[in-house]
Amino acid sequence: MHVLVVGAAGMIGRKLLDRIAAQPNVLGQPVKKLSLVDVVEPVAPAVLAGIAQCAQVDLAEPGAAETLITTRPDIIFHLAAVVSGEAEADFDKGYRVNLDGTRALFDAIRQEGLKAPYVPRVVFASSVAVFGAPFPEQIDDEFFTTPLTSYGTQKAIAELLLSDYSRRGIFDGIGIRLPTICIRPGTPNKAASGFFSNILREPLVGKEAVLPVDENVRHWFASPRSAIGFFVHAATLDLSLVGPRRNLMMPGLSALVGEQLAALERVAGPKATALIRREPDPAIQKIVAGWPADFVAKRAQALGFTAETSFDDIIRIHIEDELDGKIGG
């Protein structure tokens, strides 16, 4: 089996490769070839180096997507994106990467299929940002998409394209509406949601973190471990069970910022929460206020997608996976 990962240098991409390295048959059969691309050249885990081809690729560049698809990968994970805060700050860049690059990839698959039958599985990383206020207390699978950010708009358009291309049999696609992934490892990025991870990740290793919103802000979360589970399950799921509505809200955990901090104190003690500095940021507050906070993801759960049910578990997963099981690294 040949797998293409677009956005392989990002956090989700790297962790997906780690899962494939640890479980060679996790996608249902052995992966014989890996094509790994991103705007910075990805690095494959050592155990996968013999089957991986890594390249620096910008999907929005003319001909880039076509070149990737001529190798006819069986499964395509489309994870690449300009994140929320950056897409809002740079209108042109957000649309170029999040929409133009996605359309180029989808249409390259269509053009390849015109030469000879070719219908790959496409797993697309979408977001809760496709929804916009006003919200009910809990959002169910029937709620409409009315995004209030450019990032959310770009993801919503891509979702419609994915559904239409799947309907026409060009590819077999599924869109994964990710909760905010927490705790993200590494250093802070430009996502407006980044502080949700920062206020936990930094204090766990003895560093200060800035909280730009009120503790009564509620949001929807899942761990990186759950996120990889979503993508693996989506790649192997019988999509006839999904039907024509190809974009699914993933399960997760609804929590207040204050509940995050309480979980941090239970797991790591008051010395950790003492490292959080309150600095209100009106720009971030405005973006976050337009995001949904709680879901009932019945369709995804019925199809076998699962996530954490407590924030203590999310924090412990980060300690196990990123800190070798020990607070303070």
C-alpha positions as CSV (number, residue, x, y, z in Angstrom):
1,M,0.0,0.0,0.0
2,H,1.2,3.5,-0.9
3,V,0.3,6.3,1.6
4,L,0.7,10.0,0.9
5,V,0.8,12.4,3.9
6,V,0.4,16.1,3.0
7,G,1.5,18.2,5.9
8,A,3.8,15.4,7.2
9,A,6.1,17.9,9.1
10,G,3.3,19.1,11.3
11,M,2.4,17.7,14.7
12,I,-0.4,15.4,13.5
13,G,1.7,14.3,10.6
14,R,4.7,13.4,12.7
15,K,2.5,11.5,15.2
16,L,0.7,9.7,12.5
17,L,4.1,8.5,11.1
18,D,5.1,7.4,14.6
19,R,1.9,5.3,14.8
20,I,2.6,3.7,11.5
21,A,6.2,3.0,12.6
22,A,5.0,1.4,15.8
23,Q,2.1,-0.6,14.2
24,P,3.0,-1.5,10.6
25,N,-0.5,-2.8,9.8
26,V,-2.4,-0.1,11.5
27,L,-4.0,1.0,8.2
28,G,-5.2,-2.5,7.4
29,Q,-2.3,-3.8,5.4
30,P,1.5,-3.2,5.3
31,V,2.6,0.2,4.0
32,K,5.1,-0.4,1.2
33,K,5.7,3.2,0.2
34,L,5.3,6.5,2.0
35,S,5.3,9.9,0.3
36,L,5.8,12.6,2.8
37,V,5.5,16.3,1.8
38,D,5.2,19.7,3.5
39,V,6.3,23.2,2.9
40,V,9.4,22.3,4.9
41,E,10.9,18.9,4.1
42,P,9.6,16.3,6.5
43,V,11.7,13.7,8.3
44,A,10.6,10.1,8.4
45,P,11.1,8.0,11.6
46,A,14.2,5.9,11.2
47,V,12.3,2.6,11.0
48,L,10.3,4.0,8.0
49,A,13.3,5.5,6.2
50,G,13.6,2.7,3.7
51,I,10.1,3.2,2.3
52,A,9.7,6.9,2.7
53,Q,10.3,9.6,0.1
54,C,10.4,13.1,1.7
55,A,10.0,16.3,-0.3
56,Q,9.4,20.0,0.2
57,V,6.2,20.8,-1.7
58,D,3.8,23.7,-1.9
59,L,0.4,22.3,-3.1
60,A,-0.7,25.7,-4.4
61,E,2.2,25.9,-6.8
62,P,1.2,25.0,-10.4
63,G,1.8,21.3,-11.1
64,A,2.8,20.3,-7.6
65,A,-0.3,18.3,-6.8
66,E,-0.3,16.6,-10.2
67,T,3.3,15.4,-9.6
68,L,2.3,13.9,-6.3
69,I,-0.7,12.1,-7.6
70,T,0.9,10.6,-10.6
71,T,2.3,8.0,-8.2
72,R,-1.3,7.0,-7.4
73,P,-1.2,6.7,-3.6
74,D,-3.9,4.4,-2.1
75,I,-4.5,6.6,1.0
76,I,-4.0,10.4,1.1
77,F,-4.0,12.2,4.4
78,H,-4.5,15.9,3.8
79,L,-3.3,17.6,7.0
80,A,-1.6,20.7,5.6
81,A,-3.1,24.1,6.6
82,V,-2.4,27.6,7.7
83,V,-3.6,27.7,11.2
84,S,-6.5,29.8,12.5
85,G,-4.7,32.9,13.9
86,E,-2.4,33.1,10.9
87,A,-5.2,32.6,8.4
88,E,-7.1,35.4,10.0
89,A,-4.1,37.8,10.0
90,D,-3.0,37.0,6.4
91,F,-6.1,36.7,4.2
92,D,-4.2,35.9,1.0
93,K,-2.0,33.2,2.5
94,G,-5.0,31.5,4.2
95,Y,-7.0,31.2,1.0
96,R,-3.9,30.2,-1.0
97,V,-2.9,27.3,1.3
98,N,-6.2,26.2,2.8
99,L,-8.4,26.5,-0.3
100,D,-6.3,26.8,-3.4
101,G,-3.9,24.0,-2.3
102,T,-6.8,21.7,-1.3
103,R,-8.6,22.3,-4.6
104,A,-5.4,21.6,-6.5
105,L,-5.0,18.3,-4.7
106,F,-8.6,17.2,-5.3
107,D,-8.5,18.2,-8.9
108,A,-5.2,16.4,-9.5
109,I,-6.9,13.2,-8.3
110,R,-9.7,13.9,-10.8
111,Q,-7.3,14.4,-13.7
112,E,-5.4,11.2,-12.8
113,G,-8.6,9.2,-12.7
114,L,-9.5,10.4,-16.2
115,K,-6.4,8.5,-17.5
116,A,-7.4,5.2,-15.9
117,P,-9.6,4.3,-13.0
118,Y,-8.3,5.7,-9.8
119,V,-10.3,6.3,-6.6
120,P,-8.1,6.7,-3.5
121,R,-9.2,7.2,0.1
122,V,-8.8,10.9,1.1
123,V,-8.8,11.7,4.8
124,F,-9.1,15.5,5.3
125,A,-8.3,17.4,8.5
126,S,-11.1,19.9,9.1
127,S,-12.0,21.9,12.2
128,V,-14.7,22.9,14.7
129,A,-14.1,26.4,13.2
130,V,-16.6,25.5,10.4
131,F,-19.3,26.4,13.0
132,G,-20.2,29.9,14.0
133,A,-22.2,31.6,16.7
134,P,-25.0,31.8,17.9
135,F,-24.7,28.3,19.3
136,P,-27.2,26.1,21.2
137,E,-26.0,24.7,24.5
138,Q,-24.8,21.6,22.7
139,I,-24.2,21.3,19.0
140,D,-25.5,18.1,17.4
141,D,-24.9,16.6,14.0
142,E,-27.7,18.6,12.4
143,F,-26.2,22.0,13.2
144,F,-25.3,24.1,10.1
145,T,-21.9,25.5,9.2
146,T,-21.7,29.3,9.4
147,P,-18.1,30.1,10.2
148,L,-17.1,33.4,11.6
149,T,-13.4,33.3,10.6
150,S,-11.5,33.1,7.3
151,Y,-9.9,29.8,8.5
152,G,-13.3,28.3,9.3
153,T,-14.7,29.5,5.9
154,Q,-11.7,27.9,4.1
155,K,-12.3,24.6,5.9
156,A,-16.0,24.7,5.2
157,I,-15.5,25.2,1.5
158,A,-13.0,22.3,1.4
159,E,-15.6,20.1,3.2
160,L,-18.1,20.9,0.5
161,L,-15.6,20.1,-2.2
162,L,-14.7,16.8,-0.5
163,S,-18.4,15.8,-0.3
164,D,-19.0,16.6,-4.0
165,Y,-15.8,14.9,-5.3
166,S,-16.8,11.8,-3.2
167,R,-20.4,11.9,-4.5
168,R,-19.1,11.9,-8.1
169,G,-16.8,8.9,-7.4
170,I,-13.6,10.9,-7.9
171,F,-12.2,9.8,-4.6
172,D,-13.6,8.2,-1.4
173,G,-13.3,11.0,1.1
174,I,-14.0,11.7,4.7
175,G,-13.5,15.0,6.6
176,I,-12.5,14.9,10.2
177,R,-13.7,17.9,12.2
178,L,-11.0,18.1,14.9
179,P,-11.6,19.4,18.3
180,T,-8.8,21.6,19.6
181,I,-5.9,19.2,20.1
182,C,-4.5,19.5,23.6
183,I,-1.9,19.3,24.8
184,R,0.1,20.0,21.7
185,P,3.8,19.2,22.1
186,G,6.7,21.4,21.0
187,T,6.6,25.2,20.9
188,P,3.7,27.5,20.6
189,N,2.4,28.1,17.0
190,K,0.2,30.9,15.5
191,A,-3.1,29.1,16.2
192,A,-5.5,31.3,18.2
193,S,-6.3,28.1,20.2
194,G,-2.6,27.6,21.1
195,F,-3.0,29.0,24.6
196,F,-5.2,26.0,25.5
197,S,-2.1,23.9,25.3
198,N,0.4,26.5,26.4
199,I,-1.2,27.0,29.9
200,L,-0.7,23.3,30.6
201,R,2.4,22.3,28.6
202,E,4.7,25.1,29.9
203,P,3.8,24.8,33.6
204,L,4.4,21.0,33.5
205,V,8.1,21.7,32.7
206,G,8.4,24.6,35.1
207,K,7.9,27.5,32.6
208,E,5.5,30.5,32.8
209,A,2.5,30.6,30.4
210,V,0.1,33.4,29.4
211,L,-3.6,33.0,29.7
212,P,-5.3,35.5,27.3
213,V,-9.0,34.7,28.1
214,D,-11.3,34.4,31.1
215,E,-11.4,31.1,33.0
216,N,-15.1,30.8,32.1
217,V,-14.3,30.2,28.5
218,R,-15.5,26.8,27.4
219,H,-14.1,24.8,24.6
220,W,-14.0,21.3,22.9
221,F,-10.8,19.2,23.2
222,A,-9.2,15.9,22.4
223,S,-5.6,14.7,22.9
224,P,-3.0,14.2,20.1
225,R,-3.3,10.4,20.8
226,S,-7.0,10.6,20.1
227,A,-6.5,12.7,17.0
228,I,-4.2,10.0,15.5
229,G,-6.9,7.5,16.4
230,F,-9.4,9.5,14.4
231,F,-7.3,9.6,11.3
232,V,-6.3,5.9,11.4
233,H,-10.0,4.9,11.9
234,A,-11.1,7.2,9.1
235,A,-8.5,5.6,6.8
236,T,-9.8,2.1,7.4
237,L,-13.6,2.7,7.9
238,D,-16.1,1.4,5.5
239,L,-17.4,4.7,4.2
240,S,-20.6,3.3,2.9
241,L,-21.6,3.4,6.6
242,V,-21.0,7.2,6.5
243,G,-23.3,8.0,3.6
244,P,-23.2,11.2,1.6
245,R,-22.6,13.5,4.6
246,R,-18.8,12.9,4.5
247,N,-17.7,15.4,7.2
248,L,-17.9,14.2,10.8
249,M,-17.6,16.1,14.1
250,M,-15.2,14.0,16.2
251,P,-15.9,13.2,19.8
252,G,-14.1,15.1,22.5
253,L,-14.3,16.7,25.9
254,S,-16.0,20.0,26.7
255,A,-14.3,21.9,29.5
256,L,-13.9,25.4,30.9
257,V,-10.4,27.0,31.1
258,G,-10.9,26.9,34.8
259,E,-11.5,23.1,34.7
260,Q,-8.3,22.8,32.7
261,L,-6.4,24.6,35.4
262,A,-8.1,22.5,38.2
263,A,-7.0,19.3,36.4
264,L,-3.5,20.7,36.1
265,E,-3.4,21.4,39.8
266,R,-4.7,17.9,40.6
267,V,-2.1,16.2,38.4
268,A,0.9,18.5,38.9
269,G,0.2,20.5,42.1
270,P,-0.2,24.2,42.8
271,K,3.4,25.0,41.8
272,A,2.3,24.4,38.2
273,T,-0.8,26.6,38.2
274,A,1.2,29.4,39.9
275,L,3.2,29.7,36.7
276,I,0.2,31.0,34.7
277,R,0.0,34.7,34.1
278,R,-3.3,36.4,33.2
279,E,-2.9,38.8,30.3
280,P,-6.2,39.4,28.4
281,D,-5.8,39.6,24.6
282,P,-8.9,41.2,22.9
283,A,-8.0,39.7,19.5
284,I,-7.8,36.2,20.8
285,Q,-10.9,36.7,22.9
286,K,-12.9,37.8,19.9
287,I,-11.8,34.7,17.8
288,V,-12.4,32.2,20.6
289,A,-15.9,33.8,21.3
290,G,-16.9,32.7,17.8
291,W,-16.0,29.0,18.4
292,P,-18.4,26.2,19.5
293,A,-17.9,24.9,23.0
294,D,-19.8,21.6,23.3
295,F,-20.9,18.8,20.9
296,V,-22.9,15.7,20.8
297,A,-20.9,13.7,18.2
298,K,-23.4,10.8,17.9
299,R,-22.6,9.9,14.3
300,A,-18.9,9.6,14.9
301,Q,-19.3,7.7,18.1
302,A,-21.7,5.3,16.3
303,L,-19.0,4.7,13.7
304,G,-16.4,3.8,16.4
305,F,-14.5,7.1,16.9
306,T,-13.5,7.7,20.5
307,A,-11.8,10.3,22.7
308,E,-11.0,11.1,26.3
309,T,-13.7,11.9,28.9
310,S,-11.6,13.8,31.5
311,F,-9.0,16.5,31.4
312,D,-6.9,14.7,33.9
313,D,-6.5,11.9,31.3
314,I,-5.5,14.5,28.6
315,I,-2.8,15.8,30.9
316,R,-1.6,12.4,31.9
317,I,-1.4,11.3,28.2
318,H,0.9,14.3,27.5
319,I,3.1,13.4,30.5
320,E,3.3,9.7,29.2
321,D,3.9,10.6,25.6
322,E,6.0,13.7,25.7
323,L,7.7,13.8,29.2
324,D,8.6,10.1,29.6
325,G,5.9,9.8,32.2
326,K,7.6,12.3,34.5
327,I,6.5,15.8,35.3
328,G,9.3,18.2,34.6
329,G,10.6,16.2,31.6
